[in-house]
Amino acid sequence: MNSRSEGIETGARACVPCCNCALKPLCLPGHLSAQEARALESAVERGRELAPGGALVRAGASMDALLVVRSGSAKRFTLTLEGTEQVHGFVLPGEAVGLEGFATGRYGCEVSALEPLSYCRLPMRKLEQLLERLPGLRREMLRLLGQALDEALRLRGELAEADARGRVARFLADLSARLARRGFSPHEFRLSMSRADIARHLGLTLETVSRAFGTFKREGWLRVRARDISVLRPEALAALIGARSCG
């Protein structure tokens, strides 16, 4: 990956083995021994692609595989009784899809591609066999499950304490940090999600999110050109988050 992002929209990459993948430190094999990584690699179905808007998984469908995004991005959402989307989060390269299915055997959310997306697929039948054989993989799955729970609880607490501007600032800071871990620029990126998606994720209205972006732009904290974002004063966003978190 380039150190400066063309956006989250990275496009499909050539298929490479897990051991040579740039996402290895962020994905399952990054925390496994070489022998365990090779065993996992032999079970993984790679090179799958999805067009924008395509469904990666369906809510309520039987969990038949664990998926990991390799390039591109996706959104996780459920539909309310009224048929509107409730966005639970966004998936970036190196992140797993379907972990919640371990609880019920079914996927808990719809996950759809926000842009051209490539991903790896690990069928459950093969994963269960590997979990019996590989203690490192069992530890890694527990780590991923614990991490997902911790992030969900942290996000819920932070959003409950923050006002509208604080929520948008937190979203931008979190996205910036996640992009940096993936080798992208934390200060220059293109949002693959719409303002409406962000609003549904943060529990705000579209108008409120747009006003927050406008305020940050006027304050000189951001440069905003449609979906192209330049974070000019990350310390100001961090200060806003800290001030709101402390009441």
C-alpha positions in Angstrom: 0.0 0.0 0.0 1.1 3.6 -0.6 1.9 5.6 2.5 -0.4 8.3 1.2 -3.9 7.1 0.7 -5.8 7.8 -2.5 -8.7 7.4 -0.1 -10.1 4.3 1.6 -10.9 3.4 -1.9 -7.8 1.3 -2.6 -9.1 -0.8 -5.4 -8.5 -4.6 -5.9 -5.0 -5.9 -5.5 -3.3 -8.9 -7.0 -3.8 -12.1 -4.9 -0.7 -12.9 -2.9 -0.1 -15.6 -0.2 -0.9 -14.8 3.4 2.8 -14.9 4.3 3.6 -12.2 1.8 0.5 -10.0 2.3 1.0 -6.4 3.4 -1.9 -6.9 5.7 -0.4 -9.8 7.6 0.3 -7.9 10.8 -3.3 -6.7 10.9 -4.9 -10.0 9.9 -5.1 -13.5 11.5 -1.7 -14.8 10.2 0.1 -11.9 11.7 -0.1 -13.3 15.2 0.5 -17.0 14.3 3.6 -19.1 14.0 5.0 -19.7 10.5 3.7 -23.3 10.6 0.2 -22.3 11.8 0.1 -19.5 9.2 0.9 -22.0 6.4 -1.9 -24.3 7.6 -4.3 -21.4 7.7 -3.2 -20.2 4.3 -4.0 -23.6 2.7 -7.6 -23.3 3.9 -8.2 -19.7 2.8 -10.1 -18.9 -0.4 -8.5 -15.8 -1.8 -9.0 -13.5 -4.8 -12.7 -12.9 -4.4 -14.1 -9.6 -5.5 -17.3 -7.6 -5.0 -18.7 -4.6 -6.8 -19.9 -1.5 -4.9 -23.2 -2.2 -3.3 -22.7 -6.0 -3.4 -23.5 -8.0 -0.3 -20.6 -9.5 1.5 -22.9 -11.2 4.0 -26.6 -11.2 4.8 -28.1 -10.6 8.2 -29.7 -13.8 9.5 -27.9 -16.1 7.0 -26.1 -19.1 8.4 -22.5 -18.4 9.2 -20.7 -20.5 6.6 -17.4 -18.6 6.6 -15.2 -16.0 8.3 -14.3 -13.2 5.9 -11.4 -10.7 5.9 -11.4 -7.6 3.7 -8.2 -7.3 1.7 -8.8 -4.0 -0.2 -11.7 -1.6 -0.3 -14.2 -1.0 2.5 -17.7 -2.0 3.5 -20.4 -0.9 5.9 -22.1 -3.0 8.6 -25.8 -2.3 9.1 -29.2 -3.7 10.0 -32.6 -2.6 8.9 -35.2 -1.2 11.2 -38.9 -2.2 11.1 -39.5 0.9 9.0 -36.9 -0.3 6.5 -34.2 2.3 7.3 -30.6 1.5 7.7 -28.9 1.5 11.1 -25.2 1.6 10.4 -23.1 -0.2 13.0 -19.6 0.5 11.6 -17.3 0.4 8.6 -14.9 -2.4 7.7 -11.4 -1.6 6.4 -8.6 -3.8 4.9 -7.3 -6.4 7.3 -10.5 -6.5 9.4 -12.7 -9.6 9.9 -16.4 -9.8 9.0 -18.8 -12.2 10.8 -17.2 -12.6 14.2 -20.7 -12.1 15.8 -21.8 -15.2 14.1 -19.9 -17.4 16.6 -22.6 -16.6 19.2 -25.6 -17.8 17.2 -24.3 -19.4 14.1 -25.8 -16.7 12.0 -24.5 -13.3 10.7 -25.8 -10.5 12.7 -25.5 -7.7 10.2 -25.8 -6.9 6.5 -22.3 -6.1 5.2 -22.2 -4.4 1.8 -19.3 -3.0 -0.3 -18.9 0.8 -0.4 -16.4 0.5 -3.3 -14.7 -2.2 -5.4 -13.7 -4.7 -2.7 -11.6 -7.9 -2.5 -11.7 -10.3 0.3 -10.5 -13.7 1.7 -13.0 -16.4 2.8 -12.3 -19.1 5.4 -15.1 -21.7 5.4 -16.4 -22.6 8.8 -15.9 -26.3 8.3 -12.2 -25.8 7.7 -11.9 -23.2 10.4 -13.4 -25.6 13.0 -10.9 -28.2 12.0 -8.0 -25.8 12.3 -9.2 -24.6 15.7 -8.9 -28.1 17.0 -5.4 -28.5 15.7 -3.8 -25.1 16.2 -3.6 -23.6 19.7 -2.2 -20.3 18.3 -5.3 -19.9 16.1 -7.6 -20.6 19.1 -5.8 -17.8 21.0 -6.0 -15.5 18.0 -9.8 -16.0 17.6 -10.3 -15.3 21.3 -8.2 -12.1 20.9 -10.2 -11.0 17.9 -13.5 -11.7 19.7 -12.3 -9.8 22.8 -11.1 -6.9 20.7 -14.4 -6.6 18.9 -16.3 -6.6 22.2 -14.0 -4.0 23.7 -14.3 -1.7 20.7 -18.1 -2.0 20.7 -18.3 -1.1 24.4 -15.8 1.7 24.0 -17.7 3.2 21.1 -21.0 3.0 22.9 -19.6 4.8 25.9 -17.9 7.5 23.9 -20.9 8.2 21.8 -23.2 8.4 24.8 -21.0 11.0 26.4 -20.3 13.2 23.4 -22.4 15.9 21.8 -22.8 16.1 18.0 -19.5 17.7 17.2 -17.7 15.4 19.6 -19.2 12.4 17.9 -18.1 13.5 14.4 -14.6 14.4 15.8 -14.4 11.0 17.4 -15.4 9.3 14.1 -12.7 11.2 12.2 -10.0 10.5 14.8 -10.8 6.8 14.9 -10.9 6.5 11.1 -7.6 8.4 10.9 -5.9 6.0 13.4 -7.3 2.9 11.6 -6.0 4.2 8.3 -2.6 4.9 9.8 -2.3 1.3 11.0 -2.9 0.2 7.5 -0.1 2.3 5.9 -2.3 5.1 4.7 -2.0 8.8 5.5 -3.9 9.6 8.7 -4.2 13.2 7.5 -5.3 12.9 3.8 -8.0 10.5 2.8 -11.2 10.1 0.8 -14.3 8.9 2.6 -15.9 5.9 0.9 -19.0 6.3 3.1 -21.6 9.0 2.5 -22.5 11.7 5.0 -25.8 9.9 5.5 -24.0 6.7 6.4 -21.9 8.6 8.9 -25.1 10.2 10.4 -26.7 6.8 10.8 -23.6 5.4 12.4 -23.4 8.2 14.9 -27.1 8.5 15.7 -27.3 12.0 14.2 -29.2 13.6 11.4 -27.5 14.3 8.0 -27.9 18.0 8.6 -26.1 17.8 11.9 -23.2 15.9 10.5 -22.9 18.4 7.6 -22.9 21.3 10.0 -20.2 19.7 12.1 -18.0 19.3 9.0 -18.7 22.9 8.1 -17.7 24.1 11.6 -14.5 22.1 11.5 -13.7 23.6 8.1 -14.4 27.2 9.2 -12.3 26.7 12.3 -9.4 25.6 10.0 -9.3 22.1 11.5 -10.2 20.3 8.2 -10.1 21.0 4.5 -13.2 19.4 3.0 -13.7 18.9 -0.7 -16.8 16.7 -1.1 -15.5 13.4 0.3 -11.8 14.4 0.2 -10.7 15.2 3.7 -7.4 16.8 4.9 -7.0 16.8 8.7 -5.1 20.1 9.3 -5.3 20.3 13.1 -5.6 16.8 14.6 -4.8 18.2 18.0 -7.9 20.4 17.9 -10.1 17.3 17.2 -8.4 15.5 20.0 -8.9 18.4 22.4 -12.6 18.5 21.5 -13.0 14.8 22.1 -11.2 15.0 25.4 -13.2 18.0 26.6 -16.5 16.3 25.8 -15.5 13.0 27.3 -14.6 14.8 30.6 -17.9 16.6 30.6 
